[in-house]
Amino acid sequence: MAIYWGEKRYYSLDYYLKQTYGRKIYKISLDAGMTCPNRDGTSGFRGCIFCSQGGSGDFAADRKLPITRQLEQGRSQIRQKYPGSSYIAYFQAYTNTYAPVSYLRKVFTEAIRHPDVEILDIATRPDCLGREVLALLHELNQIKPVWVELGLQTIHPKSAGFIRRGYELPVFDQAVRDLRRLHIPVIVHTILGLPGEDMEQMLATVRYLNAQDIQGIKFQLLHILEQTDLAAYYKMHPFPLPDMEEYFEIIGNCLCTLRPDIVVHRLTGDGPKPLLIAPLWTGGKRQVLNQMHAYLKRHDLWQGKTFSAS
């Protein structure tokens, strides 16, 4: 029997927020001026192979501005289109627990104490969650909900090596256990379409996550952006990327495999158009999502359709 979450065939973030808070909540992307152990020499110097110069925070605010000012700018931009008054403060750029705890306390507290912020959302790496950081997140989670987003991308060692992820899978497993012990929701980033990964390997990553105590997932089609090492590799060694219909098939299979209680925070992603090399069809995000929803309906697919706890 099909499950429908509003008009969609998957448990979307929008549906979760409306059911939980009774209204739409908008996300404001922030940049706290941090770096990454994969860039400063701790784990590597050039970052993950796909990561842009903005540390995957290309849509975040200006890092030179104080957090409160970034929030105010984001709020003004959103209010030009929507009459929203509730926000998620999303620390997006680079690794947002990779700094002295005193600094983390300052920027996170500034965000979470803002009267219009409902949720503090922190994107980071599983290898940057030491005991003091976890204690701070637990403390903040008593004020308002704290979410932590972990960049896993894939469970497959060969792919993880190719993208220069810089940590082994057990590090991710431990981070999930540590966060869930503190009742902090975990959202996992995955990349679909990595070179050499077929459908079964992508679904293996989804099945692995089904067995973890996670609450959300972001599906990201691999984007090739200018000024990344992946762009240089792609120009020297072109590899196939899914066209739109092929990607819809991948997403349909992933959603059918995905545990139905996991909230889907993203289905594709959209790289900055001035930097996007491929796939160019992802540039029209609204059109892509509309066609994706039509594909799921046409093929009678929904989240958890084939998932079995056994």
Order of alpha helices (4+ residues) and beta strands (2+ residues): alpha-beta-alpha-beta-alpha-beta-alpha-beta-alpha-alpha-beta-alpha-beta-beta-alpha-alpha-beta-beta-alpha
